[in-house]
C-alpha cells in the first residue's frame, strides 16, 4: 500500500467503514421488504382487484420502484465490477 501512502491500520479502517456503509444499506431494504410483505393482503384487496387507472399505476411504480431502487443500490455496493488489489507486507 506504499503507492497510496496508507498504513495497514488505515486500510483496515477504510475497509471497515465501507463494510459498515454497506450494512446500513441493507437495513432500510429489509424494512421495505417487511412492510411490503405485511401489506400484501391489503394491496390485493385495494389495488389489484380494482380497475387499473393512472393512480394504480402510479402507486405500483412508487411502491415497487423503491424496492427495486434499494435492491440495485445494495447489489452495486456489494458486487462491484472493479477490484482494488490489496497487498500488505507486514515484515
C-alpha positions as CSV (number, residue, x, y, z in Angstrom):
1,X,0.0,0.0,0.0
2,X,3.0,2.3,-0.2
3,X,1.8,3.6,-3.5
4,X,-1.2,5.1,-1.9
5,X,0.6,6.2,1.3
6,X,-1.7,4.3,3.6
7,X,-0.7,2.3,6.6
8,X,-2.2,-1.1,7.2
9,X,-4.3,0.3,10.0
10,X,-5.7,3.0,7.7
11,X,-6.6,0.4,5.1
12,X,-8.4,-1.8,7.7
13,X,-10.2,1.3,9.0
14,X,-11.3,2.3,5.5
15,X,-12.5,-1.2,4.6
16,X,-14.4,-1.5,7.9
17,X,-16.1,1.8,7.1
18,X,-17.1,0.7,3.7
19,X,-18.5,-2.5,5.1
20,X,-20.5,-0.6,7.7
21,X,-21.9,1.7,5.0
22,X,-23.0,-1.4,3.0
23,X,-24.7,-2.8,6.1
24,X,-26.6,0.5,6.5
25,X,-28.0,0.0,3.0
26,X,-29.4,-3.4,3.9
27,X,-31.3,-2.3,7.0
28,X,-33.8,0.0,5.2
29,X,-34.2,-2.6,2.4
30,X,-35.2,-5.2,5.0
31,X,-37.8,-2.7,6.4
32,X,-39.2,-2.0,2.9
33,X,-39.5,-5.7,2.1
34,X,-41.0,-6.4,5.6
35,X,-43.6,-3.7,5.0
36,X,-44.3,-5.0,1.5
37,X,-44.9,-8.5,2.8
38,X,-47.2,-7.3,5.7
39,X,-49.4,-5.2,3.4
40,X,-49.8,-7.6,0.6
41,X,-53.4,-8.6,1.7
42,X,-54.5,-5.0,1.8
43,X,-52.8,-4.3,-1.5
44,X,-54.5,-7.2,-3.2
45,X,-57.9,-6.1,-1.8
46,X,-57.5,-2.4,-2.6
47,X,-55.3,-2.2,-5.7
48,X,-55.1,-5.5,-7.6
49,X,-58.9,-6.2,-7.6
50,X,-59.8,-2.8,-8.9
51,X,-59.8,-1.5,-12.4
52,X,-56.4,-0.2,-13.4
53,X,-56.1,3.6,-13.6
54,X,-53.4,6.2,-13.6
55,X,-53.5,6.2,-9.8
56,X,-53.0,2.5,-9.7
57,X,-50.0,2.6,-12.0
58,X,-48.5,5.5,-10.0
59,X,-49.0,3.6,-6.7
60,X,-47.3,0.4,-8.1
61,X,-44.5,2.5,-9.6
62,X,-43.7,4.2,-6.4
63,X,-44.2,1.1,-4.2
64,X,-42.1,-1.3,-6.2
65,X,-39.8,1.3,-7.6
66,X,-38.5,1.9,-4.1
67,X,-37.9,-1.8,-3.6
68,X,-36.1,-2.1,-7.0
69,X,-34.0,1.1,-6.2
70,X,-32.8,-0.2,-2.9
71,X,-32.1,-3.7,-4.4
72,X,-29.9,-2.1,-7.1
73,X,-28.1,0.1,-4.6
74,X,-27.3,-3.0,-2.5
75,X,-26.1,-5.0,-5.5
76,X,-23.9,-2.2,-6.7
77,X,-22.4,-1.7,-3.2
78,X,-21.7,-5.4,-2.6
79,X,-20.8,-6.5,-6.1
80,X,-18.6,-4.0,-7.7
81,X,-17.2,-4.7,-11.2
82,X,-13.8,-3.3,-10.2
83,X,-11.4,-4.6,-7.6
84,X,-8.6,-2.9,-5.8
85,X,-5.7,-5.2,-5.3
86,X,-4.5,-5.0,-1.7
87,X,-1.3,-6.5,-0.5
88,X,0.1,-6.0,2.9
89,X,3.7,-6.5,3.7
90,X,3.9,-6.9,7.5
91,X,7.5,-7.9,7.6
